[in-house]
Amino acid sequence: MEAIGTFAGGIAHDFNNISTPIMGYAELALNRLHPTDPLRPGQEQILRAAIRAKDLVGQILKFARPGRDKQLSPVSVHQIMREALRFLRASLPSSIEIFHRIESGLANADPTQIYQLLMNLCTNAAHAIGDKGILEVGLSRVEFTQTDLAAKAIIDLKPGLYSKLWTRASEWMRRQ
C-alpha cells in the first residue's frame, strides 16, 4: 500500500504541474476579456475544469496520504449537479437526451467526490445505452425512519432527511 501511495503522490504532483499553468493562463485570459466577449463562456469552462483538476489532485493526495482527510462541510449538491451536467452535455453524443429533476439539497460532503460520483454514474449510464437514448438524473429529498433503516438493514445511517442522487438510462426503441 505504501508503494501505491507513493506512486499516486507522484502522479498527483505531475498532474498538478500540468493543471496549474492551465488555471493561471485561464485566469489571466478572463481578466483581459470584456464581460460580454463571446469567448468568455468557453474560458470560464476552462477555468472550472482546471479547478476540478486541482480538486482531483487533492483526492489523489488524500489517497496517497491517508489520515489527512479534510473536514466535510455543508455543500449545495444541486449546484454541483447542475455544473456537472453542463460538462457532461458537452462530452456525450447529442443523440442522448438528458433530463433532470433536481431539488435543492445540502449535504455534509466533499464537493469533488459528489462531482466525480455523478460524472461516473452518468458516463457509465450513457455507455450502457449506446449512441441513442435518454439519461435521467435527479436529486430528491428522502426521509428515513428507524423502521425504514431496520427494514433495509442499513446500520450506518441515523433517521432523518437525506438527499438522494439517482440516474436512469433507457435506450430509444429502434424501429426495424
FENNORJO-V542213 format. One record per residue. N is the residue number from 1. PSI is psi in radians with two decimals (* if undefined). OMEGA is omega in whole degrees, 0 to 359 (999 if undefined). Layout:
BEGIN
N/PSI/OMEGA  N/PSI/OMEGA
END
This chain:
BEGIN
1/-0.62/180  2/-0.70/179  3/-0.71/178  4/-0.72/178  5/-0.72/178  6/-0.74/178  7/-0.81/180  8/-0.70/178  9/-0.67/178  10/-0.74/177  11/-0.77/180  12/-0.74/180  13/-0.82/180  14/-0.74/180  15/-0.69/178  16/-0.67/178  17/-0.50/179  18/-0.78/187  19/-0.48/182  20/-0.82/178  21/-0.59/178  22/-0.81/179  23/-0.76/181  24/-0.82/180  25/-0.59/177  26/-0.75/178  27/-0.73/178  28/-0.77/180  29/-0.73/179  30/-0.67/179  31/-0.47/181  32/-0.29/182  33/2.42/175  34/2.56/181  35/-0.44/181  36/0.05/181  37/2.30/181  38/-0.28/178  39/-0.27/186  40/-0.83/181  41/-0.70/178  42/-0.70/179  43/-0.66/177  44/-0.64/177  45/-0.71/178  46/-0.77/180  47/-0.78/179  48/-0.70/178  49/-0.70/179  50/-0.67/177  51/-0.69/176  52/-0.68/178  53/-0.73/178  54/-0.73/178  55/-0.64/178  56/-0.68/176  57/-0.74/177  58/-0.70/178  59/-0.73/179  60/-0.74/179  61/-0.57/177  62/-0.67/176  63/-0.74/184  64/-0.52/181  65/1.27/182  66/2.68/178  67/-0.14/179  68/0.62/183  69/2.47/175  70/2.78/180  71/2.45/174  72/2.58/180  73/2.80/179  74/2.25/178  75/2.64/177  76/1.71/184  77/-0.66/182  78/-0.62/179  79/-0.69/178  80/-0.73/181  81/-0.77/180  82/-0.72/178  83/-0.77/180  84/-0.69/181  85/-0.57/176  86/-0.78/178  87/-0.72/182  88/-0.74/181  89/-0.70/182  90/-0.38/185  91/-0.16/180  92/2.70/176  93/2.57/180  94/-0.25/178  95/-0.06/173  96/2.05/178  97/2.46/178  98/2.16/174  99/2.51/178  100/2.57/173  101/1.63/187  102/1.98/172  103/2.76/177  104/2.57/181  105/2.40/175  106/2.58/176  107/2.58/171  108/1.80/188  109/3.05/173  110/2.05/184  111/-0.58/180  112/-0.69/179  113/-0.67/178  114/-0.80/180  115/-0.85/181  116/-0.72/179  117/-0.86/181  118/-0.77/180  119/-0.74/179  120/-0.78/179  121/-0.82/183  122/-0.69/179  123/-0.75/178  124/-0.72/179  125/-0.73/179  126/-0.71/178  127/-0.60/181  128/-0.55/182  129/-0.11/178  130/-2.52/187  131/-0.09/178  132/2.33/177  133/-2.98/182  134/2.27/176  135/2.10/178  136/2.42/181  137/2.41/180  138/2.78/173  139/2.12/180  140/2.80/178  141/2.48/178  142/2.49/178  143/2.29/178  144/2.25/173  145/2.96/177  146/-0.64/179  147/-0.77/178  148/-0.82/183  149/-0.69/179  150/-0.71/181  151/-0.55/181  152/0.06/180  153/0.67/177  154/2.01/184  155/-0.21/184  156/-0.09/182  157/2.69/173  158/2.66/177  159/2.51/179  160/-2.99/179  161/2.40/179  162/2.82/172  163/2.30/181  164/2.05/177  165/2.28/182  166/2.72/174  167/2.70/176  168/2.37/180  169/2.47/177  170/2.46/177  171/2.63/172  172/2.51/178  173/2.18/181  174/2.29/179  175/2.38/180  176/*/999
END
